[in-house]
Amino acid sequence: MYQYTEFDKQFVHQRSHQFRDQLERWQAGKLTEDDFRPLRLQNGWYVQRYAPMLRVAVPYGEIASRQLRVLATIARDYDEPEAAVFKAAMEGQGLLGTTFLPKNCAHFTTRTNVQFNWIPLSKSADVMDLLASVDMHGIQTSGNCIRNTTTDALAGIAVDELIDPRPYAEILRQWTTLHPEFAFLPRKFKIAISGAADDRAATGWHDVGLHMARNAAGEIGFKVFVGGGMGRTPVVGTVIREFLPWNQIMNYIEAIVRVYNEHGRRDNKYKARIKILVKSEGQQYIDDVEEEYRQIMEIDGGPHTVPQAEFDRVAACFVPPVLADIADADPAALDAALKAQATEHVAFGRWLQRNVHAHKNAQLRAVTLSFKRPGQSPGDATSEQLVALADLVDKYSAGEARVTHDQNVLLPWVHASRLFDLWQEAKALGLASANVQLLTDMIACPGGDFCALANARSLPIAEAITQRYQDLDELDDLGEIDLHISGCINSCGHHHSGHIGILGVDKDGKEWYQVTLGGSDGSELSGPAVAGKVIGPSFSAAEVPDVIEAVLGTYRDLRESGETFQSTVRRTGLDPFKEAAKTARHKEETVAAA
C-alpha cells in the first residue's frame, strides 16, 4: 500500500482544520448556505433525502485494517440519525413490506469508496479529524472535479497482469488532487486503469479509461479511451491514442481535460459530460487534444512528465508484504491439501470455487468476502462487521484489504494453508456466502431510501430477489450473472452494464422499474462493453421479482450446453425474454385482480 509521507499527512490534517473552520463559520451565520455548499461538497459532504451523506475516498480500493477500525468507530459513534428524522423517514417506507434504512454502518460503493448516510453536519468536523488520523479524507469524492481513480481489485496479484497499475493510479491521485484547472469542470470526471489482459476495471465506461500495454520495443505505456459513461446517455469510450509513453500520462490527461474544460457544455448538466463532447465532435475532439498535447510538450516543455525517481519512490510502496510465521510450502502440496479439505467439507469446496482467486504467488490466494446476504443491503457493513473484518485482515492478509467494484471486500495476501481457517471465521460472521459473480452478488445503489435524486427504491428490490434465490445449487446452475440495480437514470448502480439491469423510474408519481438485458462492463466474463437493452414497458415493484424469475426460466429453457446467461441472450436475441416478461406481468395483474 502507498505510505503517506509527512507532506501527505500534513496536507490531509490541514484540510480537516480548514473544514472545521468553514463549518463553524456556517454554524455562526458567517457563511450562507450557498457559500458553504461547495465547501462541504469538496470534502465529500452531501445533504440527501433525510440526512447528510459522507463519501470517504478509498483510492483504487486499497484499505488498511487500521482504517477499517476508524470507519467502524465512525459507524458506531456518528452514523446515528436524530430520533425525529429517523421516525419521519421510517414513516415514508413500506414498499414490498420491507424497510431499509440501516444506521451505524458503512456502505461500499462501486467506485470503491465508503459512504455513511446519517452523520449530522454538526459532527462532521470531528469525523474529518478521525479520518485524517489514519490518512483518509473525502476530498474530491463529489463536485465537478476529477474523482477517485479506480483499478482492478486484483491489481498487483492477478495471474494475467501485464503491469501493476497501482503506482500510476497513485501518481494520478496526487496530481489531480486540488489541481486548480480540474476543480471546476463542466461535470464530474472519472478515470480507471487496467493493467491486466482481462479488463476488470470497466475502463470503457469511464471519462478516461487507460489500458496498460507494452509496445514492440517493450516500453510501457497506455492505450487511452475517452468519453465513456453511463447515465441517461450510455456511451462506451473511444480510443484516441493506441500507445502513450507511461511518463507522459499527466501531460496527456491535462490536454484531454483542457479541451473538455474549454468546449464542454455548461448550459445543460445532462449534456455537460465529456462523453457528449466526444460523441458530438468526433475526430475534431481527438485532433484538438493532440494539438493541445503538442503545445504542452513543445511550448511548455512537458511540465508534468513523470520523473523516473518519483515513479520509483511511489512504486516502492507497492511490494508484496512479508507474511510472518508462514513457511514456504510446495504449491502442489498446498493444492492437494485444499482438494482434500474441499472433498470433506462440501461448503468449503463451493467457497473455494467461487470466492477464492488465483495469485501471482502460487502459495497465496486472493479471497472475496461477500457483503451480500438476506436482510442486509448490498455493500453495507455494520460497525461490528467492520471491526471483525479488520481482525480478519490483520490475521490473514498482512493488514491490507481491497474494496471491490462489486461492493465486496477482497483479501489479497492469504496463504493457501490458512484458507480453511479463514472460511470458518468468515462463515461465523456471515461473510462467506459462496455467491461471488452469481445472481445474488448484485450491485445496488442506495436508491430512494437515502438518495434525493432517486426516482425509486433499489434496496427492497434487491432484497426481494435475494430472498427468492437462496438455493446455492440453483444459483450455481444459473451460472455467472451480473445483476445491477439503479434507483434513477444517473446509474450509480451501473444498471447499463449489468447482464440484467434494473432501473427505477418515476411514472405518475409512483415507483416503476425498467429491465434491461445484455449489458457488459467489458470484462472477459461479460464480453465487450455495451449497454443493455430494455425488454418491455416498466414494471411495478411487486412485478419485478416475477419478471426476473421469468427471464431466468427462459434462459434455462433456451440455453445450449456450456452457455452462460450472457451468451444465450446474445445468441437468441431479446424477443423470447420480452415475451416471458410480458407473461409474468399479466400473471401478476391476474393475481392482483383476483
C-alpha positions as a printed Julia matrix, in Angstrom:
594×3 Matrix{Float64}:
   0.0     0.0     0.0
   1.03    3.6    -0.53
   2.56    5.07    2.63
   1.73    8.7     3.35
   4.75   11.0     3.64
   4.89   13.78    6.23
   3.73   16.15    3.49
   0.75   13.93    2.69
  -0.21   13.74    6.37
   0.13   17.49    6.86
  -1.93   18.12    3.74
  -4.86   15.99    4.96
  -4.76   17.38    8.51
  -4.68   20.97    7.23
  -7.67   20.23    5.04
  -9.52   18.86    8.06
  -8.72   22.01   10.08
  -9.91   24.2     7.21
 -13.2    22.31    7.07
 -13.75   22.75   10.82
 -13.28   26.5    10.42
 -15.71   26.56    7.48
 -18.28   24.55    9.43
 -18.06   26.82   12.47
 -18.44   29.95   10.34
 -21.52   28.42    8.68
 -22.99   27.48   12.06
 -22.38   31.04   13.29
 -24.14   32.52   10.25
 -20.95   33.98    8.8
 -21.25   31.75    5.75
 -24.52   31.41    3.88
 -25.84   28.01    2.82
 -24.88   28.84   -0.78
 -21.33   29.69    0.34
 -20.98   26.58    2.49
 -22.42   24.09   -0.01
 -19.41   23.95   -2.39
 -17.04   23.81    0.59
 -18.71   20.76    2.11
 -19.12   19.08   -1.28
 -15.4    19.43   -1.96
 -14.88   17.36    1.2
 -17.46   14.69    0.4
 -20.45   16.0     2.39
 -23.81   15.81    0.62
 -27.26   16.53    2.02
 -29.56   13.7     0.95
 -33.22   12.8     1.33
 -33.26   12.57    5.12
 -29.8    13.46    6.37
 -26.24   14.29    5.32
 -24.2    11.68    3.48
 -20.42   11.47    3.71
 -18.36    9.86    0.96
 -14.87    8.8     2.03
 -12.15    8.28   -0.59
 -10.54    4.85   -0.85
  -8.13    5.38   -3.76
  -8.06    2.38   -6.14
  -9.76    0.37   -3.39
  -6.77   -0.29   -1.11
  -7.57   -0.02    2.59
  -5.68   -0.92    5.75
  -7.04   -2.64    8.85
  -6.35    0.47   10.94
  -8.5     2.46    8.53
 -11.29   -0.11    8.75
 -11.24    0.27   12.53
 -11.66    4.02   12.3
 -14.53    3.54    9.84
 -16.06    1.19   12.42
 -15.75    3.89   15.09
 -17.42    6.42   12.81
 -20.24    3.96   12.04
 -20.78    3.15   15.72
 -20.46    6.63   17.23
 -21.54    9.03   14.48
 -23.76    7.27   11.91
 -26.82    7.73   14.09
 -29.87    9.71   12.88
 -31.73   12.14   15.08
 -34.83   10.45   16.51
 -37.34   12.77   14.82
 -35.59   12.49   11.46
 -35.45    8.69   11.64
 -39.12    8.46   12.67
 -40.17   10.59    9.71
 -38.0     8.52    7.38
 -39.47    5.26    8.68
 -42.99    6.54    8.16
 -42.2     7.1     4.5
 -41.21    3.46    3.94
 -43.23    0.34    3.35
 -42.57   -0.7    -0.25
 -42.84   -4.51   -0.55
 -43.44   -4.53    3.2
 -39.71   -4.05    3.76
 -37.87   -1.2     5.47
 -34.28   -0.42    4.52
 -32.87    2.46    6.5
 -29.74    0.92    8.01
 -27.8     3.01   10.51
 -24.48    2.55   12.33
 -22.98    1.1     9.18
 -20.77    1.92    6.21
 -21.65    1.35    2.57
 -19.1     0.15   -0.01
 -19.68    1.8    -3.39
 -18.99    0.77   -6.98
 -16.24    3.41   -7.07
 -14.55    1.6    -4.15
 -15.36    4.47   -1.8
 -17.17    4.24    1.55
 -20.34    6.16    2.4
 -22.19    7.0     5.62
 -25.82    8.1     5.49
 -26.73    9.52    8.91
 -23.86   11.65   10.25
 -25.16   15.1    11.35
 -23.28   18.07    9.89
 -22.77   19.29   13.45
 -20.4    16.35   13.96
 -18.8    16.4    10.53
 -15.57   18.14   11.56
 -14.97   15.55   14.29
 -15.37   12.81   11.7
 -12.93   14.53    9.35
 -10.35   14.63   12.15
 -10.83   10.92   12.77
 -10.34   10.16    9.08
  -7.21   12.31    8.91
  -5.74   10.36   11.83
  -5.48    7.32    9.53
  -4.64    9.15    6.27
  -8.22    9.29    4.96
 -10.44   12.1     3.74
 -13.36   12.96    1.49
 -11.52   15.31   -0.86
 -12.9    15.26   -4.42
 -15.37   12.48   -3.79
 -18.01   14.88   -5.08
 -18.29   18.01   -7.19
 -17.3    18.79  -10.76
 -13.72   17.6   -10.45
 -11.6    14.52  -11.14
 -12.91   11.86   -8.77
 -11.33    8.77   -7.22
  -9.18    6.86   -9.75
 -10.09    3.17   -9.75
  -8.49   -0.02  -10.94
  -8.74   -3.81  -10.73
  -9.26   -5.25   -7.23
  -6.64   -7.88   -8.18
  -4.05   -5.24   -9.12
  -0.55   -6.37   -8.29
  -1.54  -10.01   -7.73
  -3.53  -11.16  -10.79
  -2.03  -14.0   -12.8
  -2.97  -12.29  -16.06
  -1.5    -8.92  -15.08
   0.86   -7.27  -17.54
   1.8    -4.23  -15.43
   0.77   -3.24  -11.91
  -1.45   -0.15  -12.35
  -1.39    0.96   -8.7
   1.71    3.22   -8.81
   0.27    5.05  -11.82
  -3.11    5.4   -10.1
  -1.4     6.85   -7.01
   0.61    9.34   -9.07
  -2.59   10.45  -10.8
  -4.35   10.74   -7.43
  -1.71   13.05   -6.06
  -1.5    15.17   -9.2
  -5.25   15.64   -9.66
  -5.99   16.44   -6.0
  -6.91   20.13   -5.77
  -5.42   20.77   -9.22
  -6.75   24.29   -9.95
  -7.61   23.55  -13.59
  -9.58   20.44  -12.61
 -11.55   21.88   -9.7
 -14.47   23.41  -11.63
 -15.06   21.24  -14.68
 -18.36   21.23  -16.59
 -19.23   17.98  -14.75
 -17.62   15.22  -12.69
 -14.77   13.27  -14.28
 -13.76    9.65  -13.65
 -10.61    7.7   -14.55
  -9.98    3.93  -14.43
  -6.79    1.97  -15.16
  -6.43   -1.69  -16.14
  -3.07   -3.45  -16.15
  -4.28   -6.98  -16.91
  -5.29   -8.91  -20.01
  -8.84   -9.08  -18.63
 -10.31   -5.61  -18.14
 -11.85   -5.97  -14.67
 -11.82   -2.18  -14.15
 -14.7    -1.4   -16.58
 -12.47    1.17  -18.28
 -14.78    1.58  -21.27
 -17.42    3.12  -19.02
 -15.19    5.95  -17.78
 -14.48    9.5   -18.88
 -10.89    8.33  -19.33
 -10.01    4.63  -19.49
  -6.38    3.58  -19.51
  -5.21    0.15  -20.65
  -1.58   -0.55  -19.79
   0.48   -2.2   -22.52
   3.95   -2.66  -23.98
   4.9    -1.59  -27.5
   7.07   -3.54  -29.91
  10.18   -2.25  -28.15
   8.91   -3.48  -24.8
   8.27    0.02  -23.47
   5.41    0.57  -21.03
   2.55    2.85  -21.96
  -1.19    3.34  -22.14
  -3.94    2.78  -24.67
  -6.21    5.76  -24.0
 -10.02    5.69  -24.16
 -12.08    8.87  -23.71
 -15.77    9.63  -23.46
 -17.27    6.63  -21.73
 -20.08    6.99  -19.22
 -23.5     5.82  -18.11
 -26.4     8.0   -17.01
 -29.2     8.97  -19.36
 -26.86    8.68  -22.36
 -24.77    5.49  -22.01
 -21.66    5.65  -24.19
 -18.61    3.39  -24.4
 -15.29    5.23  -24.58
 -13.46    5.92  -27.85
  -9.79    5.06  -28.42
  -7.91    8.3   -29.03
  -4.34    7.02  -28.55
  -3.1     3.5   -29.22
   0.09    4.0   -27.24
   1.18    6.79  -24.92
   4.52    6.53  -23.06
   3.82    5.99  -19.35
   5.68    9.09  -18.18
   3.52   11.38  -20.36
   0.2    10.35  -18.86
  -0.26   13.56  -16.83
   0.61   15.81  -19.76
  -1.84   13.93  -21.96
  -4.68   13.94  -19.44
  -4.09   17.66  -18.99
  -4.67   18.06  -22.73
  -7.82   15.91  -22.57
  -9.27   17.91  -19.7
  -8.27   21.32  -21.07
 -10.16   20.69  -24.29
 -13.14   19.43  -22.3
 -12.95   22.37  -19.93
 -12.96   24.8   -22.83
 -15.6    23.19  -25.06
 -17.75   21.12  -22.72
 -21.31   22.38  -22.31
 -22.16   24.22  -19.11
 -25.69   25.28  -20.01
 -27.22   21.82  -19.51
 -25.91   19.44  -16.83
 -27.3    16.43  -18.71
 -25.16   17.3   -21.72
 -22.1    18.53  -19.84
 -20.21   15.22  -19.51
 -17.2    14.68  -21.74
 -18.95   11.75  -23.45
 -21.37   14.23  -25.07
 -18.5    16.37  -26.34
 -16.61   13.39  -27.75
 -19.75   11.98  -29.35
 -20.7    15.29  -30.98
 -17.23   16.41  -32.08
 -15.77   13.03  -33.08
 -12.41   13.34  -34.79
 -12.3    17.07  -34.12
 -12.1    16.42  -30.4
  -9.23   13.97  -30.92
  -7.4    16.47  -33.14
  -7.87   19.24  -30.57
  -6.44   17.02  -27.81
  -3.43   16.11  -29.92
  -2.79   19.78  -30.72
  -3.12   20.75  -27.05
  -0.74   17.92  -26.13
   1.74   19.09  -28.78
   1.73   22.59  -27.29
   2.13   21.26  -23.75
   5.17   19.27  -24.85
   6.8    21.65  -27.34
   5.92   25.06  -25.94
   5.54   24.32  -22.22
   8.26   21.67  -22.17
   6.11   18.83  -20.86
   5.92   20.16  -17.28
   4.06   17.11  -15.94
   6.39   14.44  -17.3
   6.73   11.87  -14.51
  10.37   11.63  -13.34
  11.71    8.09  -13.05
  12.84    8.79   -9.49
   9.33    9.83   -8.43
   7.81    6.77  -10.04
  10.35    4.57   -8.27
   9.52    6.23   -4.92
   5.82    5.55   -5.32
   6.26    2.07   -6.81
   8.41    1.05   -3.82
   5.25    1.21   -1.7
   3.57   -1.48   -3.77
   5.61   -4.54   -2.91
   4.34   -7.84   -1.51
   4.23   -7.86    2.29
   6.3   -10.2     4.4
   3.96  -12.86    5.76
   5.21  -13.7     9.22
   5.16  -17.2    10.71
   4.3   -18.89    7.41
   6.89  -21.25    5.99
   7.37  -21.8     2.28
   5.38  -24.75    1.01
   5.22  -26.72   -2.2
   2.31  -25.32   -4.27
   1.36  -28.83   -5.41
   1.15  -29.98   -1.8
  -0.98  -26.96   -0.91
  -3.37  -27.71   -3.78
  -3.62  -31.35   -2.7
  -4.43  -30.35    0.89
  -7.12  -27.92   -0.28
  -8.63  -30.58   -2.52
  -8.84  -32.99    0.41
 -10.48  -30.35    2.62
 -12.94  -29.49   -0.14
 -13.88  -33.16   -0.5
 -14.51  -33.48    3.22
 -16.34  -30.13    3.54
 -18.6   -29.53    0.53
 -19.48  -25.98    1.56
 -15.78  -25.12    1.8
 -15.24  -26.56   -1.66
 -18.01  -24.4    -3.07
 -16.47  -21.34   -1.4
 -13.05  -22.18   -2.86
 -14.55  -22.33   -6.32
 -16.48  -19.08   -6.13
 -14.72  -16.76   -3.65
 -11.05  -17.72   -3.89
  -8.91  -16.43   -6.76
  -5.54  -17.44   -8.2
  -2.5   -15.37   -7.25
   0.83  -14.48   -8.84
   2.45  -16.17   -5.86
   1.46  -19.84   -6.13
   1.45  -20.16   -2.33
  -1.09  -17.36   -1.91
  -4.7   -16.72   -2.85
  -6.97  -13.67   -3.04
 -10.26  -14.1    -1.2
 -13.52  -12.22   -1.69
 -15.63  -11.76    1.43
 -19.23  -11.37    0.34
 -21.23   -8.46    1.73
 -24.39   -9.77    0.06
 -26.82  -11.63    2.28
 -30.54  -11.54    3.12
 -31.61   -8.72    5.43
 -28.61   -6.54    4.63
 -28.3    -4.08    1.77
 -25.66   -4.94   -0.86
 -22.35   -3.42    0.16
 -23.4    -2.49    3.71
 -21.16   -3.33    6.69
 -22.19   -2.75   10.29
 -19.76   -1.3    12.8
 -19.38   -4.76   14.32
 -18.68   -6.32   10.92
 -16.05   -3.65   10.2
 -14.22   -4.46   13.42
 -14.39   -8.19   12.68
 -13.26   -7.54    9.11
 -10.24   -5.58   10.37
  -9.35   -8.54   12.6
  -9.53  -10.93    9.63
  -7.43   -8.56    7.52
  -4.74   -8.42   10.2
  -4.79  -12.16   10.82
  -4.92  -13.42    7.25
  -3.93  -10.64    4.81
  -0.99   -8.68    6.25
  -3.23   -5.8     7.31
  -4.41   -4.96    3.77
  -7.78   -5.33    2.03
  -9.39   -4.05   -1.17
 -12.87   -2.59   -1.59
 -14.16   -4.02   -4.89
 -16.22   -2.57   -7.71
 -18.84   -5.22   -6.88
 -19.29   -3.82   -3.34
 -17.44   -6.62   -1.6
 -14.07   -6.75    0.17
 -11.09   -8.7    -1.12
  -8.18  -10.01    0.99
  -5.14  -10.06   -1.34
  -2.46  -11.84    0.71
  -3.96  -15.06    2.1
  -1.7   -18.11    2.37
  -3.31  -21.21    0.89
  -2.67  -23.18    4.07
  -4.91  -20.78    6.02
  -7.93  -20.73    3.7
  -9.92  -23.26    5.71
  -9.44  -21.3     8.95
 -10.39  -18.05    7.21
 -13.5   -19.67    5.75
 -14.64  -20.86    9.16
 -14.2   -17.43   10.74
 -15.81  -15.61    7.82
 -18.74  -18.05    7.86
 -19.34  -17.32   11.55
 -19.53  -13.61   10.66
 -21.92  -14.13    7.73
 -19.26  -13.07    5.2
 -18.63  -16.41    3.48
 -21.57  -16.69    1.09
 -20.3   -18.66   -1.91
 -22.14  -16.39   -4.34
 -19.41  -14.28   -5.95
 -20.35  -13.44   -9.56
 -23.67  -15.23   -9.15
 -27.12  -13.64   -9.27
 -27.27  -12.59   -5.6
 -23.83  -10.97   -5.76
 -25.64   -7.95   -7.12
 -24.7    -4.28   -7.31
 -27.26   -1.81   -5.96
 -27.15    1.9    -5.23
 -28.83    3.23   -2.04
 -31.77    4.4    -4.19
 -34.78    6.22   -2.85
 -34.23    5.02    0.7
 -31.5     7.63    1.01
 -30.78    9.48   -2.24
 -32.67   12.68   -3.02
 -32.13   12.14   -6.76
 -33.63    8.65   -6.92
 -36.97    8.0    -8.6
 -37.46    4.65   -6.89
 -36.08    2.42   -4.18
 -33.35   -0.08   -5.06
 -32.79   -1.91   -1.79
 -36.21   -3.6    -1.36
 -35.97   -4.86   -4.93
 -32.51   -6.27   -4.2
 -33.82   -7.9    -1.03
 -36.85   -9.45   -2.75
 -34.65  -11.05   -5.41
 -32.08  -12.17   -2.84
 -34.75  -13.85   -0.72
 -36.13  -15.68   -3.74
 -32.74  -17.07   -4.78
 -31.11  -18.54   -1.68
 -30.54  -22.06   -3.01
 -26.84  -22.19   -3.92
 -27.4   -25.21   -6.15
 -29.91  -23.19   -8.15
 -27.54  -20.2    -8.28
 -24.7   -22.41   -9.48
 -26.95  -23.88  -12.15
 -27.85  -20.39  -13.38
 -24.14  -19.56  -13.52
 -22.4   -16.24  -13.61
 -24.88  -13.36  -13.89
 -24.26   -9.69  -13.17
 -27.43   -8.08  -11.76
 -27.18   -4.32  -11.32
 -29.86   -2.05   -9.82
 -30.09    1.77  -10.04
 -32.69    3.95   -8.38
 -32.52    6.58  -11.14
 -31.05    7.34  -14.53
 -27.78    8.57  -13.01
 -26.86    4.87  -12.93
 -24.91    4.76   -9.66
 -25.86    1.06   -9.59
 -24.39    0.64  -13.12
 -27.57   -0.96  -14.47
 -26.44   -0.28  -18.04
 -23.52   -2.74  -17.69
 -25.47   -5.5   -15.96
 -26.27   -8.75  -17.74
 -29.6    -7.94  -16.1
 -30.17   -4.28  -15.28
 -32.99   -2.79  -13.23
 -33.67    0.96  -13.39
 -36.07    2.83  -11.13
 -38.25    5.36  -12.97
 -40.97    7.77  -11.98
 -44.37    7.21  -13.56
 -47.22    9.45  -12.5
 -45.54    9.97   -9.15
 -45.17    6.25   -8.5
 -42.2     3.9    -8.48
 -41.73    1.73  -11.57
 -38.82   -0.24  -12.95
 -37.34   -0.89  -16.39
 -35.48   -4.15  -17.0
 -32.57   -4.36  -19.44
 -30.64   -7.39  -20.68
 -27.26   -7.96  -22.3
 -25.18   -5.19  -20.76
 -21.47   -5.66  -20.17
 -18.68   -3.99  -18.21
 -16.03   -5.1   -20.72
 -14.56   -7.97  -18.7
 -13.79  -11.41  -20.11
 -16.85  -12.78  -18.32
 -19.19  -10.23  -19.88
 -17.67   -9.53  -23.28
 -17.06   -6.13  -24.91
 -18.54   -3.17  -23.04
 -22.09   -2.46  -24.19
 -25.28   -1.05  -22.69
 -28.16   -3.43  -22.03
 -31.45   -3.06  -23.9
 -34.9    -2.6   -22.41
 -37.13   -5.68  -22.71
 -40.53   -4.1   -22.24
 -42.62   -1.45  -20.52
 -41.83   -0.55  -16.94
 -42.92   -2.9   -14.16
 -44.26   -2.26  -10.69
 -42.11   -3.13   -7.68
 -44.26   -6.2    -6.97
 -43.83   -7.44  -10.54
 -40.04   -7.17  -10.75
 -39.12  -10.43   -8.91
 -41.58  -12.37  -11.09
 -40.16  -10.77  -14.23
 -36.61  -11.73  -13.2
 -37.78  -15.27  -12.49
 -39.46  -15.47  -15.9
 -36.32  -14.18  -17.64
 -34.17  -16.75  -15.87
 -36.66  -19.53  -16.63
 -36.49  -18.63  -20.31
 -32.7   -18.77  -20.15
 -32.86  -22.26  -18.66
 -35.18  -23.39  -21.45
 -33.14  -21.88  -24.29
 -29.52  -22.32  -23.23
 -27.27  -24.73  -25.04
 -24.61  -26.84  -23.41
 -21.93  -24.7   -21.78
 -23.71  -21.41  -22.42
 -23.81  -18.61  -19.87
 -26.77  -16.29  -19.45
 -24.93  -13.58  -21.38
 -24.07  -15.82  -24.33
 -27.64  -17.18  -24.54
 -29.08  -13.66  -24.66
 -26.68  -12.71  -27.42
 -27.44  -15.83  -29.44
 -31.23  -15.75  -29.17
 -31.86  -12.03  -29.1
 -34.3   -10.32  -26.74
 -37.66  -11.4   -28.17
 -38.17  -14.6   -26.09
 -37.23  -12.7   -22.94
 -39.61   -9.87  -23.78
 -42.41  -12.38  -24.17
 -41.54  -14.02  -20.86
 -41.56  -10.66  -19.07
 -44.91   -9.79  -20.61
 -46.38  -13.11  -19.48
 -45.09  -12.61  -15.95
 -46.66   -9.18  -15.82
 -50.03  -10.44  -16.99
 -49.83  -13.21  -14.39
 -49.25  -10.64  -11.63
 -52.12   -8.49  -12.91
 -54.43  -11.53  -12.9
 -53.45  -12.42   -9.33
 -53.99   -8.82   -8.22
 -57.43   -8.68   -9.85
 -58.48  -11.95   -8.18
